[in-house]
């Protein structure tokens, strides 16, 4: 004999499954503390998104992310970039060298690409970075009514400047046979 779940419990299980699958498959998630949302790479491990941030050579810690606080996480599709699900996370900063930190770092190290100091990465993370655990607390119901478009974060990056006027002549001069 099977027991049917109440509709609310079934919906909650489906929401959790959606959060887990979408977050696992997404290379980046957008995290918002009290400031603007920031794209961060992460690893899904044991029911939570893990990320490392805040040190030299690592991604910046999203503004306003606080230990024992809350954060909004938006998961987008890897191929199309569309929003799949948004969820509220309980934020926990893991204490360096704790058992939970060691397990998180082992997962993060295996997924960290292009690390300049792969063999000493864990020591650097313990000294200079914050390892964060984002555990789902609730899933946003339905799709939003508004656009959710945001102004890009300020950056020192610039767009390409116009080509110098003499450049076409210089390029054409090289192509003429002598």
N, C-alpha and C positions, 0 to 999 in steps of 0.2 A: 504494500500500500504506500503510495506517495503522498506527501503532504505539500499542499500548495502554499506558497508564500503569500502573505498579504501584499496587495499591489504596491504599497509604499516600500516594503522591504525589497521586493523584486526590482523596483525602479532604482533604489539605492545601490543594489548589487550591480545593475547594469551601468549606472553612473560610475561606480568605482572601476569596473572593467574598462569602460571607455577612457577614463583618466589614465589608467595604467598602460593600456595598449598604445594610445596616442602619444603619451609622454615617452614611452620606451622607444618608439619608432622615430620620434622627432629628434633631429640633431641639435636644435636650439629650442629653448622656451623663452617666453617674454615674462620677466618678473618685475613686479612693481611693489615697492615698499610704500614710502610716503611721497617719493619723487616720481619722475617719469619712468615708464617701462623701459627695461633694458634687456636686450637679447643676451642670453648666457648659454654656454654649452653645459651639459649635465650628463649624469649617468643615473638610470633608474635602478635602484637596488633595495630589496626587501621593503617594498611598499612606499618608497619615497624617492624624490629626486635629490641627488647629491650634486653639489657644485663646489668648486674651489675658486676663490676670488680675493682680490685686494692686495696682492703683492706684486713686486716688479716682474714683468713678463707674463702676468696672468690677467684675466679679464677683471674689469672693475666690479666692485661690490655694488649692486643696485642701491641707489640712494634711499636712505630711510629704512633699510632692512635691519631689524633689531632682533636680538636673541629673545626668544619666548614671545615674539610678536606674530603678526599675521602678514601675509603677502598675497597678492593676486598673481596667478600664473595663467598665462594664455599659451595654448599649444596650437601650433599651425602645421599644416600639411607640409611634408618635405618636398613634394613635387609641385604643387600648385600654390603654396603659400597661404591658402585660406585658413581661417580660424576653424579648428575642429572642436575644441572644448576650452572652457575657462574654469579654473577652480581656485578656491581659497586654501592657502597652505598655512600650517603652523610652522614657524621658523625656529630652528634650533642650531646654534653655533656649537660644533663639536669641540670638546676640550682636546688640545693636542696631546697625542700619545695615549689617550684613553683607548679602551678596547674597541668602542664604537668608531672612534676616529681612525684607528688602524684598519678596520674592515672597510670603511669608506674610502680611505686613501688607496688601499689595494685595488678597489674597483676603479677609482678615478685614474690611477696611474696606468691601468691597462688601456684606457681610452684616450689618454692625453696624447695628442699628436704634436710632433715637432718640438718637443721639449729640449731646450738647450743643454740641460743637465739631468738627463733621465736617471742616472745612477744616484744622484744626490737630491732628487726632486722632493722626496718625503721630508728630508731634513729642512729644506728651504720652506716647504709649506708649513711645517711646524713652527718655524721661526717668524715667517713674514706674512703668511696668508691666513684666510679664514675658510674652514671647511664647513659648509652649510647643509643642513638636512631640511628639505621642504616636504612635509607630510600632508597629504590631502585632508582637509577638514570638511569642506563642502563643495559641491559642484554647482556652478551657475546653471539655473534652469532655463532652457530655451535659448533662442538667439536674441541678440540685442536689437533694439529698435533703431538706435543711432548708428552712425558710421564707425565710430571708434578710431578714426584716423587721428594721428597725433603729429605735432610739429616735430621734425627731426631734432635730435640732441645737438647742442653746439659742438663743433669740432674744428680742429686746425686744418683739416683736409680742404683742398680747394678743387675747383673744376679746372679743366684744361683751358689755358689762355689761348687767344687767337694766334695762328701761325704768323711769324714775322713776314713782312712783305717781300723780303728778298729770298725767302725759302724756295718758292717755285722756280726762280731763275737758277738757283744753285743746284736743285735737283735735275732740272732739264739739261744743264751744262754737262753733267756727268754722263748722260745717256747718248749724247751726240757722238757718232763715230768720227774718228779723226782721220 
